[in-house]
Amino acid sequence: MLGSVFSPYYARARRRGPADPLDHAALNVALYGEGARRWTLTERRRHAVSRSATRLAIGPSSLAWEGEELVVRIAEVAVPLPRRVCGELRLRPAGIATQEFSLDAEGHHRWGAIAPGARIEVNLERPAVRWSGTAYLDSNSGDRALETDFKSWHWSRSASSGATTVLYDLERRTAGPLGLALRYDSSGAVTPLEAPALIRLPGTRWRLARAARSDPEFPATLRETLEDTPFYARSVIRHRLGGEELVSMHESLSLERFDTAWVQSMIPFRMPRSPW
């Protein structure tokens, strides 16, 4: 993240005037699994960031294109219990997507898949975790704070039958709701889908609303909650689109919650700021 959108330090700096996004950079690593659960999101200053056309370094960690692979080298410390997270990820795209979508009427916020379908090899030393499987890579960019233009969103991604399906439902502050339903093939080509209605899922322990799209005769169900915070939830859901049953990674975000003093005061426990 360059200009970390959920950083309370960046939000505070913006309230004082123009703020340098590179002075609020972070690499987020989230691991789930028995004995290997970790979370890192240490914010670093501009002098810890270096960039080129093929490489991005944030502190001791980096991402670099090496041939046709994206190689992520991780050297971070988890919070709130300090434990090392070190190792390497290698992502190999099946195809590259090039289409970008504007999320607001004025084009201040953009989103697009880069490698909607990919294979990944995970080789971590700490914790000692090694596996391979499917992967996904996308990008968000923007010229203004998210909370300026959005109230909330629900997003999901699934992989099946050689394709990747992305659903994105946004509640915008002034332009009305926006829904994207997209299917990417193995080459990265994208086709719009006619998505069914949005169905409510059970709320979180923080009473954060969750919703997902699913065929009406097959209501979406919640399989697991991976992150449960006052303003953000990451979950695994089961639903069906066009008769195809899917298991999806899902997120719900409330920017109205995020933009409150009590939530901002809690975030540093999960997002420390490095003094160097």
Backbone hydrogen bonds in HBPLUS format (Angstrom, degrees):
<---DONOR---> <-ACCEPTOR-->    atom                        ^
c    i                          cat <-CA-CA->   ^        H-A-AA   ^      H-
h    n   atom  resd res      DA  || num        DHA   H-A  angle D-A-AA Bond
n    s   type  num  typ     dist DA aas  dist angle  dist       angle   num
A0026-ALA N   A0001-MET O   2.91 MM  25  5.14 150.1  2.00 139.6 148.7     1
A0003-GLY N   A0024-HIS O   2.99 MM  21  4.97 145.6  2.11 124.5 133.2     2
A0004-SER N   A0024-HIS O   2.85 MM  20  5.75 160.6  1.89 155.6 161.9     3
A0007-SER N   A0004-SER O   3.13 MM   3  5.37 159.9  2.17 119.3 118.7     4
A0011-ALA N   A0007-SER O   3.05 MM   4  6.26 160.1  2.10 144.6 150.4     5
A0012-ARG N   A0008-PRO O   2.95 MM   4  6.06 152.9  2.03 138.0 145.0     6
A0013-ALA N   A0009-TYR O   2.95 MM   4  6.18 154.9  2.02 142.5 149.5     7
A0014-ARG N   A0010-TYR O   2.90 MM   4  6.15 155.4  1.96 151.4 157.6     8
A0015-ARG N   A0011-ALA O   3.16 MM   4  6.39 144.1  2.29 140.8 149.6     9
A0016-ARG N   A0013-ALA O   3.10 MM   3  5.31 139.2  2.28 100.3 111.7    10
A0017-GLY N   A0014-ARG O   3.12 MM   3  5.09 145.9  2.24  97.9 108.0    11
A0023-ASP N   A0020-ASP O   3.02 MM   3  5.47 156.9  2.07 113.3 120.8    12
A0024-HIS N   A0021-PRO O   2.94 MM   3  5.40 154.1  2.01 118.4 121.1    13
A0025-ALA N   A0044-ARG O   3.12 MM  19  5.24 173.6  2.13 151.9 151.4    14
A0044-ARG N   A0025-ALA O   2.66 MM  19  5.24 157.4  1.70 153.9 162.2    15
A0029-VAL N   A0040-THR O   3.03 MM  11  5.11 152.0  2.11 133.4 141.3    16
A0040-THR N   A0029-VAL O   2.90 MM  11  5.11 152.6  1.98 147.0 153.3    17
A0031-LEU N   A0038-ARG O   2.92 MM   7  4.97 169.3  1.93 142.0 145.1    18
A0038-ARG N   A0031-LEU O   3.14 MM   7  4.97 150.6  2.23 118.3 125.3    19
A0036-ALA N   A0033-GLY O   3.04 MM   3  5.33 167.0  2.06 126.7 128.5    20
A0079-VAL N   A0039-TRP O   2.94 MM  40  6.04 153.0  2.02 171.4 179.7    21
A0043-GLU N   A0272-PRO O   2.84 MM 229  6.22 163.1  1.86 163.1 162.4    22
A0274-SER N   A0043-GLU O   2.79 MM 231  5.97 164.1  1.81 168.7 169.7    23
A0048-ALA N   A0045-ARG O   2.88 MM   3  5.63 159.5  1.92 124.5 131.3    24
A0049-VAL N   A0046-ARG O   2.95 MM   3  5.38 166.8  1.97 122.2 124.4    25
A0059-GLY N   A0048-ALA O   2.77 MM  11  4.81 173.1  1.78 142.0 144.5    26
A0050-SER N   A0057-ALA O   3.03 MM   7  5.22 155.8  2.09 141.5 146.7    27
A0057-ALA N   A0050-SER O   2.90 MM   7  5.22 168.5  1.91 159.1 160.9    28
A0052-SER N   A0055-ARG O   2.85 MM   3  5.17 143.5  1.98 158.4 158.2    29
A0065-TRP N   A0054-THR O   2.87 MM  11  5.35 156.4  1.93 153.3 161.3    30
A0056-LEU N   A0063-LEU O   2.79 MM   7  5.24 160.5  1.83 160.2 165.5    31
A0063-LEU N   A0056-LEU O   2.76 MM   7  5.24 154.3  1.83 154.5 163.5    32
A0058-ILE N   A0061-SER O   2.93 MM   3  5.49 152.1  2.01 142.0 151.2    33
A0061-SER N   A0058-ILE O   3.24 MM   3  5.49 155.0  2.30 132.2 129.0    34
A0062-SER N   A0073-ARG O   2.94 MM  11  5.31 156.5  2.00 147.1 154.1    35
A0073-ARG N   A0062-SER O   2.87 MM  11  5.31 154.8  1.93 148.7 157.1    36
A0064-ALA N   A0071-VAL O   2.94 MM   7  5.33 149.7  2.03 141.5 151.4    37
A0071-VAL N   A0064-ALA O   2.79 MM   7  5.33 174.0  1.80 159.5 157.5    38
A0066-GLU N   A0069-GLU O   2.77 MM   3  5.29 161.5  1.81 161.1 166.4    39
A0069-GLU N   A0066-GLU O   3.18 MM   3  5.29 164.4  2.21 119.7 122.9    40
A0070-LEU N   A0091-LEU O   2.91 MM  21  5.09 163.0  1.94 148.6 153.4    41
A0091-LEU N   A0070-LEU O   2.92 MM  21  5.09 170.6  1.93 148.0 150.9    42
A0072-VAL N   A0089-LEU O   2.89 MM  17  4.99 161.5  1.93 142.5 148.7    43
A0089-LEU N   A0072-VAL O   2.83 MM  17  4.99 153.0  1.91 144.1 152.7    44
A0074-ILE N   A0087-GLY O   2.87 MM  13  5.30 166.0  1.89 152.1 156.5    45
A0087-GLY N   A0074-ILE O   3.06 MM  13  5.30 148.9  2.16 142.1 140.3    46
A0076-GLU N   A0085-VAL O   2.89 MM   9  5.13 172.9  1.90 153.8 154.0    47
A0085-VAL N   A0076-GLU O   2.85 MM   9  5.13 157.8  1.90 146.1 141.9    48
A0078-ALA N   A0083-ARG O   2.75 MM   5  5.13 174.5  1.75 153.5 152.4    49
A0086-CYS N   A0126-ARG O   2.90 MM  40  5.14 146.8  2.01 135.9 146.5    50
A0125-GLU N   A0086-CYS O   2.86 MM  39  5.64 148.1  1.96 135.2 145.8    51
A0126-ARG N   A0086-CYS O   3.28 MM  40  5.14 168.0  2.30 135.6 138.1    52
A0088-GLU N   A0123-ASN O   2.93 MM  35  5.33 166.6  1.95 135.3 139.1    53
A0123-ASN N   A0088-GLU O   2.92 MM  35  5.33 165.9  1.94 172.8 174.1    54
A0090-ARG N   A0121-GLU O   2.93 MM  31  5.16 151.7  2.01 144.8 153.2    55
A0121-GLU N   A0090-ARG O   2.91 MM  31  5.16 148.1  2.01 137.9 148.4    56
A0092-ARG N   A0119-ARG O   2.81 MM  27  5.25 166.1  1.82 157.6 162.4    57
A0119-ARG N   A0092-ARG O   3.06 MM  27  5.25 159.1  2.11 135.4 139.5    58
A0094-ALA N   A0117-GLY O   2.88 MM  23  5.68 171.5  1.89 149.5 147.4    59
A0097-ALA N   A0114-ILE O   2.82 MM  17  5.00 162.8  1.85 139.6 145.1    60
A0101-PHE N   A0111-TRP O   2.75 MM  10  5.33 174.1  1.75 162.6 164.7    61
A0111-TRP N   A0101-PHE O   2.90 MM  10  5.33 154.6  1.97 150.5 159.0    62
A0103-LEU N   A0109-HIS O   2.83 MM   6  5.44 173.4  1.84 151.2 152.9    63
A0107-GLY N   A0104-ASP O   3.27 MM   3  5.47 154.8  2.33 105.9 113.2    64
A0143-ASP N   A0108-HIS O   2.86 MM  35  5.23 144.9  1.98 144.5 155.4    65
A0110-ARG N   A0141-SER O   2.82 MM  31  5.29 173.0  1.83 157.6 159.1    66
A0141-SER N   A0110-ARG O   3.01 MM  31  5.29 160.2  2.05 143.0 145.6    67
A0112-GLY N   A0139-SER O   3.06 MM  27  5.57 148.5  2.16 157.0 162.9    68
A0139-SER N   A0112-GLY O   2.92 MM  27  5.57 148.9  2.02 154.1 164.2    69
A0114-ILE N   A0137-LEU O   2.89 MM  23  5.54 167.5  1.90 139.1 141.4    70
A0115-ALA N   A0137-LEU O   3.00 MM  22  4.90 154.8  2.07 128.9 137.1    71
A0137-LEU N   A0115-ALA O   2.99 MM  22  4.90 146.7  2.10 125.3 132.6    72
A0118-ALA N   A0135-ALA O   3.15 MM  17  4.83 125.9  2.46 139.9 134.7    73
A0135-ALA N   A0118-ALA O   2.83 MM  17  4.83 141.8  1.98 130.5 128.3    74
A0120-ILE N   A0133-GLY O   2.89 MM  13  5.50 154.3  1.95 152.4 155.6    75
A0133-GLY N   A0120-ILE O   3.03 MM  13  5.50 148.9  2.13 144.6 152.9    76
A0122-VAL N   A0131-TRP O   2.78 MM   9  5.28 174.9  1.78 176.5 174.7    77
A0131-TRP N   A0122-VAL O   3.06 MM   9  5.28 149.5  2.15 135.5 144.1    78
A0124-LEU N   A0129-VAL O   2.82 MM   5  5.12 169.0  1.83 172.6 170.3    79
A0129-VAL N   A0124-LEU O   3.31 MM   5  5.12 143.0  2.46 115.9 126.3    80
A0129-VAL N   A0127-PRO O   2.89 MM   2  5.77 111.0  2.37 117.8 101.0    81
A0148-THR N   A0145-ALA O   3.06 MM   3  5.42 152.2  2.14 109.1 117.7    82
A0149-ASP N   A0146-LEU O   3.10 MM   3  5.78 140.6  2.26 116.9 124.8    83
A0150-PHE N   A0146-LEU O   3.00 MM   4  5.95 142.6  2.14 159.0 170.4    84
A0173-ARG N   A0149-ASP O   3.02 MM  24  5.40 168.1  2.03 127.5 129.1    85
A0151-LYS N   A0171-GLU O   2.79 MM  20  5.51 175.3  1.79 164.9 166.6    86
A0255-LEU N   A0151-LYS O   2.85 MM 104  5.17 140.2  2.00 131.1 141.7    87
A0171-GLU N   A0152-SER O   2.87 MM  19  5.28 176.0  1.88 151.8 151.1    88
A0153-TRP N   A0253-LEU O   3.01 MM 100  5.39 147.5  2.12 143.7 150.0    89
A0253-LEU N   A0153-TRP O   2.95 MM 100  5.39 161.1  1.98 160.5 162.9    90
A0154-HIS N   A0169-ASP O   2.86 MM  15  5.23 151.7  1.94 147.4 156.9    91
A0169-ASP N   A0154-HIS O   2.85 MM  15  5.23 172.4  1.85 166.1 167.9    92
A0155-TRP N   A0251-GLU O   2.90 MM  96  5.26 159.2  1.95 152.5 157.2    93
A0251-GLU N   A0155-TRP O   2.80 MM  96  5.26 157.0  1.86 152.2 155.6    94
A0156-SER N   A0167-LEU O   2.89 MM  11  5.24 147.0  2.00 149.4 153.4    95
A0167-LEU N   A0156-SER O   3.00 MM  11  5.24 160.8  2.04 142.5 147.7    96
A0157-ARG N   A0249-MET O   2.88 MM  92  5.37 148.0  1.99 148.9 158.8    97
A0249-MET N   A0157-ARG O   2.94 MM  92  5.37 155.5  2.00 161.5 156.2    98
A0158-SER N   A0165-THR O   2.99 MM   7  5.32 151.6  2.08 146.3 154.9    99
A0165-THR N   A0158-SER O   2.92 MM   7  5.32 156.3  1.98 145.7 153.6   100
A0160-SER N   A0163-ALA O   2.97 MM   3  5.53 160.8  2.01 155.4 161.8   101
A0163-ALA N   A0160-SER O   2.88 MM   3  5.53 157.9  1.93 122.9 130.0   102
A0164-THR N   A0184-TYR O   2.91 MM  20  5.09 157.8  1.96 145.4 152.6   103
A0184-TYR N   A0164-THR O   2.75 MM  20  5.09 167.2  1.77 157.4 160.1   104
A0166-VAL N   A0182-LEU O   2.87 MM  16  5.26 162.1  1.91 150.9 157.0   105
A0182-LEU N   A0166-VAL O   2.93 MM  16  5.26 171.4  1.93 159.9 162.9   106
A0168-TYR N   A0180-LEU O   2.83 MM  12  4.94 160.4  1.87 149.8 152.5   107
A0180-LEU N   A0168-TYR O   2.71 MM  12  4.94 160.9  1.75 149.4 156.1   108
A0170-LEU N   A0178-LEU O   2.79 MM   8  5.16 168.7  1.80 160.3 163.6   109
A0178-LEU N   A0170-LEU O   2.97 MM   8  5.16 156.9  2.02 145.0 150.5   110
A0193-LEU N   A0181-ALA O   2.77 MM  12  5.16 157.6  1.82 142.3 141.0   111
A0183-ARG N   A0191-THR O   2.91 MM   8  5.24 153.4  1.99 144.6 153.4   112
A0191-THR N   A0183-ARG O   2.87 MM   8  5.24 150.0  1.96 141.8 151.7   113
A0185-ASP N   A0189-ALA O   2.93 MM   4  5.60 157.3  1.99 157.2 163.7   114
A0188-GLY N   A0185-ASP O   3.00 MM   3  5.44 156.0  2.06 115.1 122.6   115
A0199-ILE N   A0212-ALA O   2.62 MM  13  5.30 170.1  1.63 147.1 150.9   116
A0212-ALA N   A0199-ILE O   2.86 MM  13  5.30 157.4  1.91 148.4 153.4   117
A0201-LEU N   A0210-ARG O   2.84 MM   9  5.16 178.0  1.84 132.7 132.0   118
A0204-THR N   A0208-LEU O   3.16 MM   4  5.21 148.9  2.26 131.1 140.2   119
A0207-ARG N   A0204-THR O   2.87 MM   3  4.86 156.2  1.93 108.6 112.1   120
A0215-ASP N   A0240-ARG O   2.67 MM  25  5.53 152.4  1.74 149.6 159.1   121
A0218-PHE N   A0215-ASP O   2.88 MM   3  5.33 161.5  1.92 121.6 126.7   122
A0221-THR N   A0238-ARG O   2.85 MM  17  5.27 161.9  1.89 154.0 160.2   123
A0238-ARG N   A0221-THR O   2.87 MM  17  5.27 161.6  1.91 153.1 158.0   124
A0223-ARG N   A0236-VAL O   2.83 MM  13  5.44 156.2  1.89 150.4 155.3   125
A0224-GLU N   A0236-VAL O   3.21 MM  12  5.12 153.0  2.28 140.5 140.5   126
A0236-VAL N   A0224-GLU O   2.78 MM  12  5.12 156.7  1.83 151.1 154.6   127
A0226-LEU N   A0234-ARG O   2.68 MM   8  5.34 148.2  1.78 146.0 156.1   128
A0227-GLU N   A0234-ARG O   3.04 MM   7  4.79 158.9  2.09 133.6 135.2   129
A0234-ARG N   A0227-GLU O   3.01 MM   7  4.79 149.4  2.11 121.6 130.0   130
A0229-THR N   A0232-TYR O   2.94 MM   3  5.23 154.3  2.01 161.6 167.7   131
A0254-SER N   A0231-PHE O   2.86 MM  23  5.06 166.5  1.88 153.0 155.0   132
A0233-ALA N   A0252-SER O   2.94 MM  19  5.27 153.5  2.01 153.9 158.4   133
A0252-SER N   A0233-ALA O   2.94 MM  19  5.27 152.9  2.02 147.0 154.3   134
A0235-SER N   A0250-HIS O   2.76 MM  15  5.04 166.5  1.78 147.6 151.8   135
A0250-HIS N   A0235-SER O   2.81 MM  15  5.04 160.3  1.85 156.2 153.1   136
A0237-ILE N   A0248-SER O   2.97 MM  11  5.37 162.1  2.00 152.5 157.9   137
A0248-SER N   A0237-ILE O   2.93 MM  11  5.37 154.5  2.00 144.8 152.9   138
A0239-HIS N   A0246-LEU O   3.00 MM   7  5.44 160.6  2.03 149.5 155.9   139
A0246-LEU N   A0239-HIS O   2.71 MM   7  5.44 175.7  1.71 166.6 166.2   140
A0241-LEU N   A0244-GLU O   2.96 MM   3  5.31 152.6  2.04 147.6 146.7   141
A0244-GLU N   A0241-LEU O   3.02 MM   3  5.31 166.3  2.04 116.3 118.5   142
A0258-PHE N   A0254-SER O   3.10 MM   4  6.37 160.7  2.14 139.0 144.7   143
A0259-ASP N   A0255-LEU O   3.05 MM   4  6.00 150.2  2.14 134.6 141.1   144
A0264-GLN N   A0260-THR O   3.04 MM   4  6.23 168.4  2.05 155.8 159.6   145
A0265-SER N   A0261-ALA O   3.00 MM   4  6.12 146.0  2.12 144.7 153.0   146
A0266-MET N   A0263-VAL O   2.96 MM   3  5.24 143.7  2.09 107.0 117.7   147
A0267-ILE N   A0263-VAL O   3.27 MM   4  6.52 141.7  2.43 153.9 164.0   148
A0269-PHE N   A0266-MET O   3.20 MM   3  6.07 158.6  2.24 125.8 130.8   149
A0270-ARG N   A0267-ILE O   2.82 MM   3  5.55 149.9  1.91 127.8 135.5   150
A0271-MET N   A0267-ILE O   2.98 MM   4  5.99 129.8  2.24 141.6 153.0   151
